[in-house]
Amino acid sequence: MDKYVCDPCGYVYDPAEGDPDGDIAPGTAFEDLPEDWVCPVCGADKDQFSKL
């Protein structure tokens, strides 16, 4: 699974780790994140992420 980086702040979403603070389980692909999921660091929307 691909990692994605938040363009505004540089946070990297790693599917192997998920987003524990956002109740996203490890193994969740970026494409499978809820549409209302936002960057846990700066609050940017999913459309502001780029594939690494």
Backbone torsions as a table, in degrees:
resi	resn	phi	psi	omega
1	MET	NA	145.0	-175.7
2	ASP	-82.5	148.0	173.1
3	LYS	-92.3	151.0	178.9
4	TYR	-128.5	143.4	-179.6
5	VAL	-112.8	139.5	176.1
6	CYS	-76.6	117.6	-177.8
7	ASP	-61.5	-41.2	-179.6
8	PRO	-66.9	-38.7	-172.0
9	CYS	-122.1	-13.4	177.5
10	GLY	92.0	0.0	176.2
11	TYR	-60.1	137.4	178.6
12	VAL	-108.7	121.9	173.5
13	TYR	-85.4	118.2	179.5
14	ASP	-110.4	113.7	-178.5
15	PRO	-57.5	-28.3	179.7
16	ALA	-65.3	-27.1	-179.5
17	GLU	-99.5	-27.3	-174.2
18	GLY	67.7	-153.6	177.6
19	ASP	-136.4	84.0	-175.5
20	PRO	-54.9	-37.3	-179.5
21	ASP	-69.0	-24.2	179.7
22	GLY	-102.0	14.2	-179.5
23	ASP	59.7	33.9	175.6
24	ILE	-102.0	118.4	-175.4
25	ALA	-70.7	147.7	172.1
26	PRO	-55.6	143.3	-178.9
27	GLY	93.7	0.7	179.4
28	THR	-85.8	116.9	178.6
29	ALA	-65.6	150.2	179.4
30	PHE	-55.1	-40.8	-178.5
31	GLU	-63.5	-23.2	-178.1
32	ASP	-93.5	-0.3	177.2
33	LEU	-66.4	147.2	177.3
34	PRO	-57.9	149.8	-178.9
35	GLU	-60.9	-27.6	-178.3
36	ASP	-92.1	6.8	177.3
37	TRP	-67.3	140.7	178.3
38	VAL	-129.8	161.6	177.9
39	CYS	-56.4	127.3	-179.5
40	PRO	-69.6	-12.8	-179.6
41	VAL	-93.7	-50.6	-173.2
42	CYS	-118.6	-7.3	177.2
43	GLY	84.3	12.4	179.4
44	ALA	-69.0	148.1	178.0
45	ASP	-71.8	163.8	-179.6
46	LYS	-57.1	-32.4	-177.1
47	ASP	-72.4	-3.4	177.0
48	GLN	-100.7	15.9	176.7
49	PHE	-105.4	148.2	177.0
50	SER	-123.5	143.7	178.0
51	LYS	-68.0	136.9	175.6
52	LEU	-84.7	NA	NA
